[in-house]
Amino acid sequence: MSVPKKKKCRSSVRTGRAHHALKSKELGKCPNCGKAVMPHRVCQNCGQYRGRVILDTTKKIKKATS
């Protein structure tokens, strides 16, 4: 197992941690309903992806009402 020869200075440790912060999610708009959607994902509101219906959202509505 390798062991570092010298202790890392405080500035080297902190500059390495500069990229550890959480990044905000980039959201786009659904072309069909206009809701915020993550890229390359099916819209949870209308169930469409790239102009095609992938999810049947009427089943969700029927389950919620019964």
C-alpha positions as CSV (number, residue, x, y, z in Angstrom):
1,M,0.0,0.0,0.0
2,S,1.4,3.4,-0.9
3,V,2.0,6.0,1.7
4,P,2.5,9.7,1.0
5,K,6.0,11.0,1.6
6,K,5.0,14.4,2.9
7,K,1.9,15.9,4.5
8,K,-0.3,17.8,2.1
9,C,-0.4,21.5,3.0
10,R,-3.7,23.2,3.9
11,S,-4.0,25.0,0.6
12,S,-3.6,21.8,-1.5
13,V,-6.2,20.1,0.5
14,R,-8.7,23.0,0.2
15,T,-8.1,23.4,-3.6
16,G,-8.8,19.7,-4.0
17,R,-12.1,20.1,-2.2
18,A,-13.1,23.1,-4.3
19,H,-15.1,20.8,-6.7
20,H,-16.9,18.9,-3.9
21,A,-19.8,21.3,-3.7
22,L,-23.2,20.2,-4.9
23,K,-24.3,21.5,-8.2
24,S,-27.8,22.7,-9.1
25,K,-29.8,20.5,-11.5
26,E,-30.2,21.9,-15.0
27,L,-33.9,21.7,-15.9
28,G,-35.5,22.2,-19.3
29,K,-39.1,22.7,-20.3
30,C,-41.4,20.0,-21.6
31,P,-42.4,21.0,-25.1
32,N,-45.9,19.5,-24.6
33,C,-47.0,20.8,-21.2
34,G,-44.3,23.3,-20.3
35,K,-43.4,21.8,-16.9
36,A,-39.7,21.6,-15.7
37,V,-38.1,18.4,-16.7
38,M,-34.6,17.0,-16.4
39,P,-32.9,16.4,-19.7
40,H,-33.3,13.0,-21.4
41,R,-36.1,12.0,-19.0
42,V,-39.8,11.3,-19.5
43,C,-42.1,14.2,-18.3
44,Q,-43.9,13.0,-15.2
45,N,-46.8,15.3,-15.8
46,C,-47.8,14.4,-19.4
47,G,-45.8,11.2,-19.9
48,Q,-44.1,12.3,-23.2
49,Y,-40.5,12.0,-24.4
50,R,-39.4,13.4,-27.7
51,G,-42.9,13.7,-29.0
52,R,-44.0,10.2,-28.1
53,V,-46.3,9.0,-25.2
54,I,-44.2,6.8,-23.0
55,L,-46.1,6.8,-19.7
56,D,-49.9,6.5,-19.5
57,T,-50.8,9.2,-17.0
58,T,-54.5,8.4,-17.0
59,K,-53.7,5.3,-14.9
60,K,-52.3,7.5,-12.1
61,I,-55.4,9.6,-12.1
62,K,-57.7,6.6,-11.9
63,K,-55.7,5.1,-9.0
64,A,-55.7,8.3,-7.0
65,T,-59.4,8.7,-7.3
66,S,-60.4,5.2,-6.4
